[in-house]
Amino acid sequence: MKFWAIKLSLFINYCVFAILLNSVGTVILQVQSSYGVSESAAAILEAFKDLSIAVTSFLVASFIARIGYKRSMLIALAFIGVVCLAMPQLPAFWMNKLMFAATGVSFALVKVSVFAALGLVTESRREHVSLMNFLEAFFMVGVLSGYFIFSGFVDDSNPGSTVWLDVYYVLAALALLAFVLLLFTALDESEISHEQPTSALEDFTDMIRLCIKPLILVFIVCVFLYVLIEQSIMSWLPTFNSKILNLSASLSIQMTSILAASTALGRLIAGFVFRRIDWYRVLFVSLLMAAGLVLVALPLAAGVGGEQVTRWLDAPLAAFLFPLIGLCIAPVYPAINSVILSALPKRQHAPMAGLIVVFSALGGTTGSIITGTLFELFGGTTAFYCSLVPIAMILVTLFFFKRQTDQFSDAEYGESVLHH
């Protein structure tokens, strides 16, 4: 299979950061016990993660091709490995903030590099959207494994313990493994290095110009709304499981893995489906199913109480059903990202990936903070019911995004659509 080695390396690197990034829901739950912080205070961890992603992406994405995609990923892996080693040595809430800030900076370098590199290892629109879904599915496999890795270090008998911080030694080892794998994997970047503008300032200006194009503006709204939905649910599902469904801390974290597993499955299926069916039809049906699932699953959470649940077999039906929303919304993010990237010339993939990362991060922060505030004021069930609002909004926005992209065909893959 062509490019198999670099594709595998990109998948592994993405998986490492999937574990780190999406541990935020687990850490939000744990810091409330370990450091005695409130829900709204814990929600700020999402901001440290996402705003650092946004700022780093905005500053470096326009000229990351000059640094080199492979070199950028190696820098990110080395940096996050060192920070992971420091985490257990400094058990304090401020260190958790610093950890997520470092994760955000590193992930920004990795995600922009990975998204941009996809254009170098694919040869058509359909191959691009398919590979993007497989990549994001593998990301969710990382998220899934992360829940079990973290839950293995949680001490249910001593909620205030900080022994769970030892998990970062394992994550440091994974970062080192990913570093070594990438170091010995070849990535041909000559195609984009020959297409670079004459200066870094020109690179940055080109990225800013992308923002004002109608097609890009509509896309930005789409990606912002999607990540707002996904991250608000993913970050607060462990707390929902613990405080609303009365699951133990370790079981709350483990059962959140259903969300990651269903999202991974949804993207794996979509990777095959998009080869035959138009992306817009798939996304429209998927979002309608997501809204229906919210309306069916959340009423089942009402009235759950009694003794704390410590076993999967004793968990209420809502704990199994609601996380299946991941299966429904799974294809949205990789599909819209692939559509916009494959509509641009390859030298613009890095700055466009930067914009994707920036507005994904802003959407994630917004969703988590809103959900955390609603959770504290009105309860977890009401907070999750509110996901119906952005679901409705993204359905409308996708219609306009589809209209903007309808004029471009697969024959134009890798050509600029901004001049049409």
N, C-alpha and C positions, 0 to 999 in steps of 0.2 A: 504494500500500500504506500503510495507516494506521500512523503512528508510524515510518515508514521512516528518517527523518533521525536521530532520537535512537537508534534501534536500531543504526544504522551507527556512530554515535559511541561507543556503549557497546562495540561489538565492537572498534573501533580501540583504545580505551583499554585494554581487557582484553589485547589483542594485545601492546602495548608492555610490559606487566608480565609477560606470558608469557615474553618473551625474557629479561628480567632475572632473574626468579625461577628459571627452569629452566636458567639458566647455571651453577647451583651444581655440577652434575656435571662440567661442563667446567672450572670454576675449581678444583674439588677435584683434578682431574688436573693442572692447570697449576701450582698452588702447591706440589705435591710436587716438581716439577722446579725451579721458579723460586726457591723459598725453602727447599727441603730439609726440609719437614715430613713427618711420618709419616701413614699412612692414618687412624689414629684421631684425630690432631691436626687433619687436614684436615676430618674429619667434623663438627667443631664449627661450621663455616660454616653447616651446615644449621640448627643451633640458633640462631645469630644471626639468620638469616632468619625461622624459624618462631616463635621465642619473641617476637620483636618484633611479628610479626603477631598472635599470641595476646594479648599485653598490650595493644596498641593497640586491637584489636577489643573486648576486654573493657571497656576504659575509655571508649571513645567510641561504640560501636554503639548503646547504649541511647538516646542523644540526638543521633545523627547527623542525624536528620530536622530537628532544630532548626537545625543548621548549614546544611543543604540538601545534597541528593545531588550536584547539579551543582557547587556551591561546594567540597565536600569533594574531588571528583575533580580540580578545577583546582588546589587546594592541593597535592595529592599529586603531580601531574605537574610542577608548578613545582619542588617540593622535590627530587624525584629527578633532574631535569635538572641542577640545580646540583651535586649529589653526583657524578653521572656525569662532569661536567667536571673535578672534583677528582681522580678516580681515577688517571689517568695521571701526575699531578703528584706523587703520593705512593706510589711502588712499594714497598709493604711488606705483610706478612701481616695486620697490624693494620688496615690500610686496607681490605683485603678483608672483614674482619669488620664494619667500620663500614659498608661499602657494602651488605652484605646486611641489616644492621640497618635502614638507611635505606630499602632496598627493601621490607622487611617492614612498616615503619610506613606507607609510602605505599600499598602494596598493600592493607593492611587498610582504609584509607579508600576505595579504589577498589572493592574486592570487596564490601564491605558496601553501598556506594552502588549498585553495579550490580545485585546480587541483589535489593535492596529496590525498585529502580526497575522491575524486570521486572513487578512486580505492577501498576504504573501503565500499562504498555503492552501488557498481555494481557487477554483477556476470558473465558477459560475454563481449566479444569485442563489439558485436552489441548493448548491453545495454549501454556500456560505450560511444560509438560514438553518440548514440541517446541522452543520457543525456547531453553530452558535447554540442551538438547543442541546446538543450533546455536551458541550462545554458547561452550560449552565446546569444541566442535569448532574454532571460530575461535581459541580460546586455544591449542589444540594446533598450529594453523597457525603461530602466533607462536613456539611452542617449536621447531617444525621449522625455521623460517627462522633462528632464533637459532643453531642448531648450525652452519649454513653461514656465518653472519656471523662467529661466533667462530673457526671453523676457518680462515677466510681471513686471520686475523691471527696464527696460530700459526706459529712458525719451527721446523720439524722438525730443521733442521741445527744449531740452537743451543737445546737444551732448557731451558737456564737463563735464556734471554732473557725480558725483561718487555715486549717489543714488543707482545704480545697485549693489553696494557692500553689500547692506542690504540683498541680497539673501542668503548670507552666514549664517545668523541667522537661516533661514529655513533649510539649509543643516546641521547645527550643531544639530538641533532638530532631523533630520532624522538619523544622526549618533548615537544619544543617543537611539533612538527607536531600531535601529539595534543591538546596544550593549545589551540592555535589553533582546531582543528576543533570541540572541545567548547565553546569560548568563544562561538562563533557558532551553536550549535545549541540550540533551545528544548526545555526539559523542564518540563512542567506539574506542579508539586508541590503544588498547592492542595488536592488530595484528602487528602493525609496531614497537611498543615500545619494543617488544620481539626480533625484528630482527636487532636492531641497532648494528653497529660495535663497537669496544671497545673504540674508542676515537673520539673526534671532528675532530682531524687532519685526521684520517682515513676517516671520512665522507667527508671532503673537498677533499681529494685525490681521492676518488671514483668519485666525481662530475667532477673533471678535467679529469680523465681517460675516462669518457663518451664522452668528446669532440673529442677525436681522433679516435673514431670508424667510419668507412665509413657510416654506416646507420645514425648516429647522425649528421655527417658533412653535408650530403645531406639534412637532415631535417632542419638543422640550416639555410641553404641557402633559403629553401622554406619559412620558417616562417619569415625570415628577409625581403624577397621580398614582401610577402603578406602584412605585416604591413606597409611597405614603401608605398604601393599603397593605402591601406585603410586610413592611418593617414594623408597622404598628401591631400587627397580629403576631409576628414572630418574636418581637421583643417582649411582649406582654403576656404571651400564652403561658409561660411557666408560672407567672404570678396569678393568672386567671385560674390555672389548675390548682394552685395551692390555696388561694383565698376564697374562691367561689365554689370550686368542686371539692375542696377539703382533702386534697391529695398531699402526701408527705413531700418534703422538698426534693428528695432524690427521685421519687416517682413523678413529680411534676415536671422535672427536667427530662426524664426518660420519655414520658408520653408526648412531650413536645416534638420528639423525633418523628411522630406520625406525620406532622406537618412537613418536615423536611423530606421524609420518605415519599409522601404523596406528591410533593412538588418535583422531586427527582423523577418519579415515575411519569408524571405528566409531561415533563420535558423530553424524556426518552421516547415516549409515544409520539410526541409532536415532531421529534426529529425525523420520524418516518412519515408521519401524516403530511407534513409540509412539502414533501416531495411530490404529492399528488393533489392536494387540495389547497386552494387559495388561502393565504394567511388570514385575511380579514374575516372570512366565514368562520374559521376555527376560533378566532379570538372573540367574535360576537357571541357565539354559542357558549363558549367557556365562561364569559363574564355573566351571562344570564344564569348559568348553572351556579356560579359562585353566589349570586344574590339569593337564589332559591335556597341554597344550603344554609346561609345565615338565618333565613326566616324559619327554617325547619329545625336547625340544631340548637340555637340559643334558648328557645323556650324549654328545652329539655334540661337546661342548667338551673331553672327555677326550682326552688324547694329542696335542692341538694343540701344535705347537712349530716348530722350525726357524728359518729366516730371518724377519726382520721383514717384515710385509705392508704394502705401501704403496698397493696398487690395489684397487678394489672387486672386480674380476674374480678376484683371487687370494684373497679373504677366505674363511674356512671357512664351511660351511653354517650352523653355529650362530650366526654373526654376523648372518645374514639371518633365521633362523627364530625365535630366542628373542624378539627385539623385537616380533614379531607378537602377543605377549601383550597389547599395547596394544589391539588390535582386539577382544579378548575382554572385557577389563575396562572398556573405554571407557564403556559406557552407565551404569555403576553410580552414579558420583558425581552427574552432573546429574539422574538420575532420582530418587534418594532426596532430593536437595535440593529438587527441584520438588514432590515429594509433600508434604514437610513445610511448605514455604512456602505452597502453594496451599490448605493445610488451615487456615491462620491468617488473621485479618483483616489488611487491608493495613497498618494502623498498627503491627502487630507484626512485619512483614517485616524491618525494620531490626534490631531486637534479635535476632530469630531468625537473620538473616544473620550477625550478630556471633558468635553461638554456633557457627554452622557454621564460620566462619573460625577461631575459637579452637581448636576441637577438630580441625579439619583441620591446623592448624599443629602442634599437639601430636602428632598422628599422624605427620606428616611428619618431625618431629625425632626421634621415637622410632624410626621405621623406618630413617632414615639412620644414626643412631648405632649401633643394633643391627647393621645390615648392615655398617657400617664395622668394627666390632669383630670380627664373625664373619669378615669378609674378611681381617683381619690375623691372626687366630688359626688359622683353618681353611681359608682360601682362598676365592676368589670363587664357585666352583661350589657348595660347601656353603652359602655365604651365600645364594645364590639359591634353592637347594632349600628353604630354611627359609620361603620365601614360601608354601609349601603350608599352613603352620599358620594364618596369618591368613585365607587363602582359605577354609579349612574353617570357621573361626570366623564369618566374615561370612555364609556360607551359612546357618548356624544362626540368626544374629541377624536376618537378613532375613525369616525365617519369622515371627518374633514381631513384627517391624515391619509386615509385611503384615497380620497378624491385628489389630493396633491400628488400621490405616487402613481396613480393609474396611468399616467401618460408615459411612464418609463418601462422598458421591456428588458428581458434578460440579455438581449443583444448589446445593451448599453452597460453591462456590468463592468465596473472599473472606470467608467467615463463620468465626467462631471454633469450633473443634472441642473446645476445652479444657473446655467446659462440658457436653459430652455424657457 
